Amino acid sequence: MKKVLGIAGTAIAAATLFSAPVFAEAQSITLTAGAHNGKDAFVKRVDAKVGDEVLMQMSFKNNSGEKFNPIAARVVLPTQLSFVSGSTTVYNRTNPNGLANADGIATEFIDLGGYSPVDNEGRGQGSVSYKVKVNGTGLVCGVNTLNVVNEVAGYQNGKIATDTFVAYSAVDVVKTCASEKPELPTTGPVAVAATALGAGALATAAGYIVSRKK
């Protein structure tokens, strides 16, 4: 695994297989991100349960007119999601079926290789997929929206040459909590008061019956 300005990663050829229909900043690098809906598309957010694994993806294009070497990428996960080891795959013009990349994208920027300006032949663009698992840590009752931060940046001559571009995707997890019904205590002042109230009600009822018989 090589280092680029302290950024760990494996050099990967450039291009893309997928695109994700999620917003991003249209500047020198256009970035999109999504979560797979389990059917045929990457979308902005998906539903999942504790224990589920979700396929995530970020796609980027070099719109700058200059070459970046490398473009580096990172993801930032909430505590409720865990990165699935061995799941990072880069899709490109040379490897349309994907090329496995070293783990590390969830802890630091990884080097995805050099990218020339985007063209009609698939150069200048790339796509990275990875999996996350819903671990359930810290979930609250109701709907939990777990936001994933996807980041890329371009480098030239060993120095960062662009802003860090960000796109978001999300996993929604519902935690159902048992409803809690208040119960009267069986001992203590409240229980004694309730018992006295019940005895008083019985005495009143008995008096009413005797009165009716007279």
Buried (B, 14 or more C-beta within 10 A) or exposed (E): EEEBEEBBBBBBBBBBBBBBEBEBEEEBBBBBBBBBBEEEEBBBBBBBEBEBEBBBBBBBBBBBEBBBBBBBBBBEBBEBBBBBEEBBBBBBBEBEEBBEBBBBBBEEBBBBBBBBBBEEEBBBBBBBBBBBBBEBEEBEEEEBEBEBBBBBBBBBEEEBBBEBBBBBBBBEBEBEEEEEEEEEEEEEEEEEEEEEEEEEEEEEEEEEEEEEEE
